[in-house]
Amino acid sequence: MRTGPDGHRGQTRRLALFGTRGVVGRCRDFTHEALRDWGWPRADGQEPGSDPPGELVEDVLLLVSEIVTNACLHAGGPQELALHQDGRRLRIEVADADPAPPRRRAPGDLAQPGGHGLIILERLARRWGSEPRGTGKVVWAEVPVPPA
């Protein structure tokens, strides 16, 4: 356990990553297992719209997929996925070797396939951003933890 920035104790899970092949699926599975272990509601097998907390699990899995995919496409692949839950929020962090922050595509490109990852982050995450780490960066997103 570690103490988060606001003093709340939490749990952290880390997954070291190498290459890009199959990495999105591995990260989704790792995240799904962590959320299940932390007592988040089930996301699979639910009727659409039936359980908002379960929908939050799907949102988290989509956020992980988008951040990891962006690292694969624009930064040579992710180096690490870290999940930190402090009781109030879940922080998703994906580290990569490229120091350049994520850039949103120009509005005219929205009709093209791809390029929607940052828009998805803006819509689903309570907060998101990037920060330098070592010679690369970390892209992070935060969502609220569902009520127990």
Rosetta constraint file for C-alpha pairs under 8 A:
AtomPair CA 1 CA 9 HARMONIC 6.55 0.50
AtomPair CA 1 CA 10 HARMONIC 5.44 0.50
AtomPair CA 1 CA 11 HARMONIC 4.83 0.50
AtomPair CA 1 CA 12 HARMONIC 6.75 0.50
AtomPair CA 2 CA 9 HARMONIC 5.61 0.50
AtomPair CA 2 CA 10 HARMONIC 5.48 0.50
AtomPair CA 2 CA 11 HARMONIC 6.35 0.50
AtomPair CA 2 CA 12 HARMONIC 7.41 0.50
AtomPair CA 3 CA 7 HARMONIC 5.47 0.50
AtomPair CA 3 CA 8 HARMONIC 5.49 0.50
AtomPair CA 3 CA 9 HARMONIC 4.31 0.50
AtomPair CA 3 CA 10 HARMONIC 6.00 0.50
AtomPair CA 3 CA 86 HARMONIC 7.66 0.50
AtomPair CA 4 CA 8 HARMONIC 5.42 0.50
AtomPair CA 4 CA 9 HARMONIC 6.12 0.50
AtomPair CA 4 CA 10 HARMONIC 6.69 0.50
AtomPair CA 4 CA 86 HARMONIC 6.44 0.50
AtomPair CA 8 CA 86 HARMONIC 5.71 0.50
AtomPair CA 8 CA 87 HARMONIC 7.20 0.50
AtomPair CA 9 CA 86 HARMONIC 5.54 0.50
AtomPair CA 9 CA 87 HARMONIC 7.54 0.50
AtomPair CA 10 CA 84 HARMONIC 6.77 0.50
AtomPair CA 10 CA 85 HARMONIC 5.29 0.50
AtomPair CA 10 CA 86 HARMONIC 3.81 0.50
AtomPair CA 10 CA 87 HARMONIC 6.48 0.50
AtomPair CA 11 CA 84 HARMONIC 5.64 0.50
AtomPair CA 11 CA 85 HARMONIC 5.40 0.50
AtomPair CA 11 CA 86 HARMONIC 6.42 0.50
AtomPair CA 12 CA 82 HARMONIC 6.93 0.50
AtomPair CA 12 CA 83 HARMONIC 5.50 0.50
AtomPair CA 12 CA 84 HARMONIC 4.32 0.50
AtomPair CA 12 CA 85 HARMONIC 6.51 0.50
AtomPair CA 13 CA 34 HARMONIC 7.36 0.50
AtomPair CA 13 CA 82 HARMONIC 5.68 0.50
AtomPair CA 13 CA 83 HARMONIC 5.23 0.50
AtomPair CA 13 CA 84 HARMONIC 6.58 0.50
AtomPair CA 14 CA 80 HARMONIC 6.90 0.50
AtomPair CA 14 CA 81 HARMONIC 5.71 0.50
AtomPair CA 14 CA 82 HARMONIC 4.38 0.50
AtomPair CA 14 CA 83 HARMONIC 6.48 0.50
AtomPair CA 15 CA 27 HARMONIC 7.84 0.50
AtomPair CA 15 CA 30 HARMONIC 7.73 0.50
AtomPair CA 15 CA 80 HARMONIC 5.56 0.50
AtomPair CA 15 CA 81 HARMONIC 5.16 0.50
AtomPair CA 15 CA 82 HARMONIC 6.41 0.50
AtomPair CA 16 CA 79 HARMONIC 6.05 0.50
AtomPair CA 16 CA 80 HARMONIC 4.54 0.50
AtomPair CA 16 CA 81 HARMONIC 6.66 0.50
AtomPair CA 17 CA 23 HARMONIC 7.39 0.50
AtomPair CA 17 CA 78 HARMONIC 6.19 0.50
AtomPair CA 17 CA 79 HARMONIC 4.73 0.50
AtomPair CA 17 CA 80 HARMONIC 5.19 0.50
AtomPair CA 17 CA 81 HARMONIC 7.41 0.50
AtomPair CA 18 CA 77 HARMONIC 7.36 0.50
AtomPair CA 18 CA 78 HARMONIC 7.10 0.50
AtomPair CA 18 CA 79 HARMONIC 6.08 0.50
AtomPair CA 19 CA 23 HARMONIC 7.40 0.50
AtomPair CA 19 CA 76 HARMONIC 7.62 0.50
AtomPair CA 19 CA 77 HARMONIC 5.77 0.50
AtomPair CA 19 CA 78 HARMONIC 7.44 0.50
AtomPair CA 20 CA 24 HARMONIC 7.90 0.50
AtomPair CA 20 CA 72 HARMONIC 5.86 0.50
AtomPair CA 20 CA 76 HARMONIC 7.61 0.50
AtomPair CA 20 CA 77 HARMONIC 5.32 0.50
AtomPair CA 20 CA 78 HARMONIC 7.50 0.50
AtomPair CA 22 CA 26 HARMONIC 6.37 0.50
AtomPair CA 23 CA 27 HARMONIC 6.09 0.50
AtomPair CA 23 CA 68 HARMONIC 7.70 0.50
AtomPair CA 24 CA 28 HARMONIC 6.21 0.50
AtomPair CA 24 CA 64 HARMONIC 7.91 0.50
AtomPair CA 24 CA 65 HARMONIC 5.72 0.50
AtomPair CA 24 CA 68 HARMONIC 6.10 0.50
AtomPair CA 24 CA 69 HARMONIC 6.57 0.50
AtomPair CA 25 CA 29 HARMONIC 6.11 0.50
AtomPair CA 25 CA 65 HARMONIC 7.87 0.50
AtomPair CA 26 CA 30 HARMONIC 6.04 0.50
AtomPair CA 27 CA 31 HARMONIC 6.05 0.50
AtomPair CA 27 CA 64 HARMONIC 7.03 0.50
AtomPair CA 27 CA 65 HARMONIC 7.44 0.50
AtomPair CA 27 CA 68 HARMONIC 7.77 0.50
AtomPair CA 27 CA 81 HARMONIC 7.16 0.50
AtomPair CA 28 CA 32 HARMONIC 6.02 0.50
AtomPair CA 28 CA 61 HARMONIC 5.75 0.50
AtomPair CA 28 CA 64 HARMONIC 6.58 0.50
AtomPair CA 28 CA 65 HARMONIC 6.63 0.50
AtomPair CA 29 CA 33 HARMONIC 6.14 0.50
AtomPair CA 30 CA 34 HARMONIC 6.27 0.50
AtomPair CA 31 CA 35 HARMONIC 6.14 0.50
AtomPair CA 31 CA 61 HARMONIC 6.97 0.50
AtomPair CA 31 CA 64 HARMONIC 7.86 0.50
AtomPair CA 31 CA 83 HARMONIC 7.58 0.50
AtomPair CA 32 CA 36 HARMONIC 6.15 0.50
AtomPair CA 32 CA 57 HARMONIC 7.80 0.50
AtomPair CA 32 CA 61 HARMONIC 7.18 0.50
AtomPair CA 33 CA 37 HARMONIC 6.11 0.50
AtomPair CA 34 CA 38 HARMONIC 6.12 0.50
AtomPair CA 35 CA 39 HARMONIC 6.33 0.50
AtomPair CA 35 CA 40 HARMONIC 5.28 0.50
AtomPair CA 35 CA 57 HARMONIC 7.66 0.50
AtomPair CA 36 CA 40 HARMONIC 5.42 0.50
AtomPair CA 36 CA 41 HARMONIC 7.18 0.50
AtomPair CA 36 CA 42 HARMONIC 7.15 0.50
AtomPair CA 39 CA 148 HARMONIC 7.94 0.50
AtomPair CA 40 CA 53 HARMONIC 7.65 0.50
AtomPair CA 40 CA 54 HARMONIC 7.68 0.50
AtomPair CA 40 CA 57 HARMONIC 7.38 0.50
AtomPair CA 40 CA 146 HARMONIC 7.00 0.50
AtomPair CA 41 CA 53 HARMONIC 6.13 0.50
AtomPair CA 41 CA 54 HARMONIC 5.18 0.50
AtomPair CA 41 CA 57 HARMONIC 7.31 0.50
AtomPair CA 42 CA 46 HARMONIC 7.79 0.50
AtomPair CA 42 CA 54 HARMONIC 5.56 0.50
AtomPair CA 42 CA 57 HARMONIC 7.41 0.50
AtomPair CA 43 CA 54 HARMONIC 4.63 0.50
AtomPair CA 43 CA 55 HARMONIC 6.46 0.50
AtomPair CA 43 CA 57 HARMONIC 5.68 0.50
AtomPair CA 43 CA 58 HARMONIC 6.07 0.50
AtomPair CA 46 CA 50 HARMONIC 6.77 0.50
AtomPair CA 46 CA 51 HARMONIC 7.47 0.50
AtomPair CA 46 CA 54 HARMONIC 7.70 0.50
AtomPair CA 47 CA 51 HARMONIC 7.87 0.50
AtomPair CA 49 CA 55 HARMONIC 7.33 0.50
AtomPair CA 51 CA 55 HARMONIC 6.35 0.50
AtomPair CA 52 CA 56 HARMONIC 6.32 0.50
AtomPair CA 53 CA 57 HARMONIC 6.76 0.50
AtomPair CA 53 CA 146 HARMONIC 5.69 0.50
AtomPair CA 53 CA 147 HARMONIC 7.92 0.50
AtomPair CA 54 CA 58 HARMONIC 6.72 0.50
AtomPair CA 55 CA 59 HARMONIC 6.25 0.50
AtomPair CA 56 CA 60 HARMONIC 6.18 0.50
AtomPair CA 56 CA 146 HARMONIC 7.67 0.50
AtomPair CA 57 CA 61 HARMONIC 6.27 0.50
AtomPair CA 58 CA 62 HARMONIC 6.17 0.50
AtomPair CA 59 CA 63 HARMONIC 6.14 0.50
AtomPair CA 59 CA 124 HARMONIC 6.50 0.50
AtomPair CA 60 CA 64 HARMONIC 6.20 0.50
AtomPair CA 60 CA 143 HARMONIC 7.64 0.50
AtomPair CA 61 CA 65 HARMONIC 6.15 0.50
AtomPair CA 62 CA 66 HARMONIC 6.13 0.50
AtomPair CA 63 CA 67 HARMONIC 6.16 0.50
AtomPair CA 63 CA 120 HARMONIC 7.39 0.50
AtomPair CA 63 CA 121 HARMONIC 6.34 0.50
AtomPair CA 63 CA 124 HARMONIC 7.38 0.50
AtomPair CA 63 CA 125 HARMONIC 7.72 0.50
AtomPair CA 63 CA 141 HARMONIC 7.66 0.50
AtomPair CA 64 CA 68 HARMONIC 6.00 0.50
AtomPair CA 64 CA 92 HARMONIC 7.16 0.50
AtomPair CA 65 CA 69 HARMONIC 5.89 0.50
AtomPair CA 66 CA 70 HARMONIC 6.09 0.50
AtomPair CA 66 CA 117 HARMONIC 5.32 0.50
AtomPair CA 66 CA 118 HARMONIC 7.95 0.50
AtomPair CA 66 CA 120 HARMONIC 7.74 0.50
AtomPair CA 66 CA 121 HARMONIC 7.77 0.50
AtomPair CA 67 CA 71 HARMONIC 6.37 0.50
AtomPair CA 67 CA 94 HARMONIC 6.80 0.50
AtomPair CA 67 CA 117 HARMONIC 7.16 0.50
AtomPair CA 67 CA 139 HARMONIC 7.12 0.50
AtomPair CA 68 CA 72 HARMONIC 6.29 0.50
AtomPair CA 68 CA 77 HARMONIC 7.53 0.50
AtomPair CA 68 CA 78 HARMONIC 6.31 0.50
AtomPair CA 68 CA 94 HARMONIC 6.68 0.50
AtomPair CA 69 CA 73 HARMONIC 6.14 0.50
AtomPair CA 69 CA 77 HARMONIC 7.99 0.50
AtomPair CA 70 CA 74 HARMONIC 5.78 0.50
AtomPair CA 70 CA 75 HARMONIC 7.43 0.50
AtomPair CA 70 CA 117 HARMONIC 7.13 0.50
AtomPair CA 71 CA 75 HARMONIC 4.83 0.50
AtomPair CA 71 CA 76 HARMONIC 6.47 0.50
AtomPair CA 71 CA 77 HARMONIC 4.88 0.50
AtomPair CA 71 CA 78 HARMONIC 5.28 0.50
AtomPair CA 71 CA 94 HARMONIC 7.88 0.50
AtomPair CA 71 CA 96 HARMONIC 6.43 0.50
AtomPair CA 72 CA 76 HARMONIC 5.33 0.50
AtomPair CA 72 CA 77 HARMONIC 3.83 0.50
AtomPair CA 72 CA 78 HARMONIC 6.34 0.50
AtomPair CA 73 CA 77 HARMONIC 7.09 0.50
AtomPair CA 75 CA 96 HARMONIC 6.33 0.50
AtomPair CA 75 CA 97 HARMONIC 6.36 0.50
AtomPair CA 75 CA 98 HARMONIC 5.14 0.50
AtomPair CA 76 CA 96 HARMONIC 7.63 0.50
AtomPair CA 76 CA 97 HARMONIC 7.35 0.50
AtomPair CA 76 CA 98 HARMONIC 7.73 0.50
AtomPair CA 77 CA 96 HARMONIC 6.48 0.50
AtomPair CA 77 CA 97 HARMONIC 7.96 0.50
AtomPair CA 78 CA 94 HARMONIC 6.44 0.50
AtomPair CA 78 CA 95 HARMONIC 5.76 0.50
AtomPair CA 78 CA 96 HARMONIC 4.62 0.50
AtomPair CA 78 CA 97 HARMONIC 7.55 0.50
AtomPair CA 79 CA 94 HARMONIC 7.38 0.50
AtomPair CA 79 CA 95 HARMONIC 5.43 0.50
AtomPair CA 79 CA 96 HARMONIC 5.09 0.50
AtomPair CA 79 CA 97 HARMONIC 7.27 0.50
AtomPair CA 80 CA 93 HARMONIC 7.92 0.50
AtomPair CA 80 CA 94 HARMONIC 5.71 0.50
AtomPair CA 80 CA 95 HARMONIC 5.20 0.50
AtomPair CA 80 CA 96 HARMONIC 7.20 0.50
AtomPair CA 81 CA 92 HARMONIC 7.37 0.50
AtomPair CA 81 CA 93 HARMONIC 5.73 0.50
AtomPair CA 81 CA 94 HARMONIC 4.67 0.50
AtomPair CA 81 CA 95 HARMONIC 6.63 0.50
AtomPair CA 82 CA 92 HARMONIC 5.99 0.50
AtomPair CA 82 CA 93 HARMONIC 5.03 0.50
AtomPair CA 82 CA 94 HARMONIC 6.48 0.50
AtomPair CA 83 CA 90 HARMONIC 6.89 0.50
AtomPair CA 83 CA 91 HARMONIC 5.75 0.50
AtomPair CA 83 CA 92 HARMONIC 4.87 0.50
AtomPair CA 83 CA 93 HARMONIC 6.40 0.50
AtomPair CA 84 CA 90 HARMONIC 5.61 0.50
AtomPair CA 84 CA 91 HARMONIC 5.14 0.50
AtomPair CA 84 CA 92 HARMONIC 6.73 0.50
AtomPair CA 85 CA 89 HARMONIC 5.79 0.50
AtomPair CA 85 CA 90 HARMONIC 4.40 0.50
AtomPair CA 85 CA 91 HARMONIC 6.41 0.50
AtomPair CA 85 CA 145 HARMONIC 7.67 0.50
AtomPair CA 86 CA 90 HARMONIC 6.78 0.50
AtomPair CA 87 CA 145 HARMONIC 6.45 0.50
AtomPair CA 88 CA 144 HARMONIC 5.94 0.50
AtomPair CA 88 CA 145 HARMONIC 5.28 0.50
AtomPair CA 89 CA 142 HARMONIC 6.47 0.50
AtomPair CA 89 CA 143 HARMONIC 5.58 0.50
AtomPair CA 89 CA 144 HARMONIC 4.25 0.50
AtomPair CA 89 CA 145 HARMONIC 4.77 0.50
AtomPair CA 90 CA 142 HARMONIC 5.51 0.50
AtomPair CA 90 CA 143 HARMONIC 5.40 0.50
AtomPair CA 90 CA 144 HARMONIC 6.14 0.50
AtomPair CA 90 CA 145 HARMONIC 6.05 0.50
AtomPair CA 91 CA 140 HARMONIC 6.73 0.50
AtomPair CA 91 CA 141 HARMONIC 5.71 0.50
AtomPair CA 91 CA 142 HARMONIC 4.45 0.50
AtomPair CA 91 CA 143 HARMONIC 6.76 0.50
AtomPair CA 92 CA 140 HARMONIC 5.32 0.50
AtomPair CA 92 CA 141 HARMONIC 5.23 0.50
AtomPair CA 92 CA 142 HARMONIC 6.28 0.50
AtomPair CA 93 CA 138 HARMONIC 6.13 0.50
AtomPair CA 93 CA 139 HARMONIC 5.71 0.50
AtomPair CA 93 CA 140 HARMONIC 4.33 0.50
AtomPair CA 93 CA 141 HARMONIC 6.77 0.50
AtomPair CA 94 CA 138 HARMONIC 5.39 0.50
AtomPair CA 94 CA 139 HARMONIC 5.36 0.50
AtomPair CA 94 CA 140 HARMONIC 6.38 0.50
AtomPair CA 95 CA 133 HARMONIC 7.76 0.50
AtomPair CA 95 CA 136 HARMONIC 7.32 0.50
AtomPair CA 95 CA 137 HARMONIC 5.74 0.50
AtomPair CA 95 CA 138 HARMONIC 4.25 0.50
AtomPair CA 95 CA 139 HARMONIC 6.50 0.50
AtomPair CA 96 CA 136 HARMONIC 5.67 0.50
AtomPair CA 96 CA 137 HARMONIC 5.76 0.50
AtomPair CA 96 CA 138 HARMONIC 6.46 0.50
AtomPair CA 97 CA 135 HARMONIC 6.28 0.50
AtomPair CA 97 CA 136 HARMONIC 4.06 0.50
AtomPair CA 97 CA 137 HARMONIC 6.53 0.50
AtomPair CA 98 CA 135 HARMONIC 7.24 0.50
AtomPair CA 98 CA 136 HARMONIC 4.53 0.50
AtomPair CA 98 CA 137 HARMONIC 6.29 0.50
AtomPair CA 99 CA 132 HARMONIC 6.39 0.50
AtomPair CA 99 CA 133 HARMONIC 7.93 0.50
AtomPair CA 99 CA 135 HARMONIC 6.22 0.50
AtomPair CA 99 CA 136 HARMONIC 4.02 0.50
AtomPair CA 99 CA 137 HARMONIC 5.13 0.50
AtomPair CA 100 CA 136 HARMONIC 7.60 0.50
AtomPair CA 100 CA 137 HARMONIC 7.39 0.50
AtomPair CA 101 CA 130 HARMONIC 6.27 0.50
AtomPair CA 101 CA 131 HARMONIC 7.62 0.50
AtomPair CA 101 CA 137 HARMONIC 7.32 0.50
AtomPair CA 102 CA 118 HARMONIC 7.91 0.50
AtomPair CA 102 CA 130 HARMONIC 7.49 0.50
AtomPair CA 102 CA 139 HARMONIC 7.98 0.50
AtomPair CA 103 CA 118 HARMONIC 7.94 0.50
AtomPair CA 104 CA 115 HARMONIC 7.56 0.50
AtomPair CA 104 CA 118 HARMONIC 6.20 0.50
AtomPair CA 104 CA 119 HARMONIC 7.78 0.50
AtomPair CA 105 CA 109 HARMONIC 6.31 0.50
AtomPair CA 105 CA 110 HARMONIC 7.48 0.50
AtomPair CA 105 CA 115 HARMONIC 6.34 0.50
AtomPair CA 106 CA 110 HARMONIC 7.48 0.50
AtomPair CA 109 CA 115 HARMONIC 7.68 0.50
AtomPair CA 110 CA 115 HARMONIC 7.06 0.50
AtomPair CA 110 CA 116 HARMONIC 7.09 0.50
AtomPair CA 116 CA 120 HARMONIC 6.28 0.50
AtomPair CA 117 CA 121 HARMONIC 6.30 0.50
AtomPair CA 118 CA 122 HARMONIC 6.17 0.50
AtomPair CA 119 CA 123 HARMONIC 6.25 0.50
AtomPair CA 120 CA 124 HARMONIC 6.01 0.50
AtomPair CA 121 CA 125 HARMONIC 5.50 0.50
AtomPair CA 121 CA 128 HARMONIC 6.95 0.50
AtomPair CA 121 CA 141 HARMONIC 7.28 0.50
AtomPair CA 122 CA 126 HARMONIC 7.78 0.50
AtomPair CA 122 CA 127 HARMONIC 7.54 0.50
AtomPair CA 122 CA 128 HARMONIC 7.25 0.50
AtomPair CA 124 CA 143 HARMONIC 7.81 0.50
AtomPair CA 125 CA 141 HARMONIC 5.84 0.50
AtomPair CA 125 CA 142 HARMONIC 5.56 0.50
AtomPair CA 125 CA 143 HARMONIC 5.35 0.50
AtomPair CA 126 CA 141 HARMONIC 7.48 0.50
AtomPair CA 126 CA 142 HARMONIC 5.66 0.50
AtomPair CA 126 CA 143 HARMONIC 5.26 0.50
AtomPair CA 126 CA 144 HARMONIC 7.33 0.50
AtomPair CA 127 CA 141 HARMONIC 5.77 0.50
AtomPair CA 127 CA 142 HARMONIC 5.30 0.50
AtomPair CA 127 CA 143 HARMONIC 7.26 0.50
AtomPair CA 128 CA 139 HARMONIC 7.57 0.50
AtomPair CA 128 CA 140 HARMONIC 5.46 0.50
AtomPair CA 128 CA 141 HARMONIC 4.07 0.50
AtomPair CA 128 CA 142 HARMONIC 6.15 0.50
AtomPair CA 129 CA 139 HARMONIC 5.84 0.50
AtomPair CA 129 CA 140 HARMONIC 5.50 0.50
AtomPair CA 129 CA 141 HARMONIC 6.59 0.50
AtomPair CA 130 CA 137 HARMONIC 6.68 0.50
AtomPair CA 130 CA 138 HARMONIC 5.42 0.50
AtomPair CA 130 CA 139 HARMONIC 4.23 0.50
AtomPair CA 130 CA 140 HARMONIC 5.95 0.50
AtomPair CA 131 CA 137 HARMONIC 5.53 0.50
AtomPair CA 131 CA 138 HARMONIC 5.47 0.50
AtomPair CA 131 CA 139 HARMONIC 6.72 0.50
AtomPair CA 132 CA 136 HARMONIC 5.98 0.50
AtomPair CA 132 CA 137 HARMONIC 4.19 0.50
AtomPair CA 132 CA 138 HARMONIC 6.32 0.50
AtomPair CA 133 CA 137 HARMONIC 4.65 0.50
AtomPair CA 133 CA 138 HARMONIC 6.27 0.50
